[in-house]
Amino acid sequence: MTDTDRNPPAPGGGRVPTVIADGVHVTYRTGGVRTGRGGAASALGRILARRPAAGTREVNAVKGVSFTAHRGEAIGLIGSNGSGKSTLLKAVAGLLPTTRGTVWTSGRPSLLGVDAALMADLTGERNIVLGGLATGMTRHEIRERYAGIVEFSGVNDKGDFVSLPMRTYSSGMSARLRFSIAAARSHDVLLIDEALATGDAAFRRRSRRRIEELRAEAGTVFLVSHSNASITATCDRALWLEAGTLRMDGPAKEVVAAYERFTERT
């Protein structure tokens, strides 16, 4: 199988799996040169023959990654730039097809920054409504949690920014609001890509406490971060990806220490 399956197999032990990645490969194509006259006919011929365009390069972003995540875990993804961390997260979320291998997930994975599909020309208030609906909340639930979302994000700490268009927000304010919307409800699987790198120390502490609450509510949290301190403070387990392959899977402190030794040598 190569398609993402939303119904994981029945657990074989005491711990309940929420994500199973079995030999996952993700390959995408970049480039491709248009050839001028006859381009449409040539393109049709390539499609029928399943040939890539001239100059197209295949990138093997994830190569045979396997792991099982369990309910209540917080798992950090570490690795150098281009190692496949964000690509793997998108494959788990079902946003990228696997070339080979299978991803099973329990429930609906929520990728922070995608499910909360915020629009720059709308106010923060309107985006909280849209983002809440996108993450599966009802309008009643959004009304109940609205004040808490605004307070958690801190967007109104220096003025009534929630009534302003989001294009007036800094990148940090936008990221904090996205996290606040996504974290306002429980998730079977919550995937966070660098959101905790934004904001001050107080916001990072609030975020870590909320992740602990999500885990206690029987969810699983994945965190991609270039901050090793955030990984060790937030996660109990880490996956180290390098050049698309899984180099190490284990306790967060041990995996981070091995990764830091590797980066010192290179």
Helices and strands as residue ranges (DSSP letters): E 17-31, H 39-49, E 56-70, E 74-78, H 85-92, E 100-105, E 109-111, H 124-134, H 139-153, G 161-163, G 166-168, H 171-182, E 189-193, G 195-197, H 201-216, E 220-224, H 228-234, E 237-242, E 245-251, H 252-265
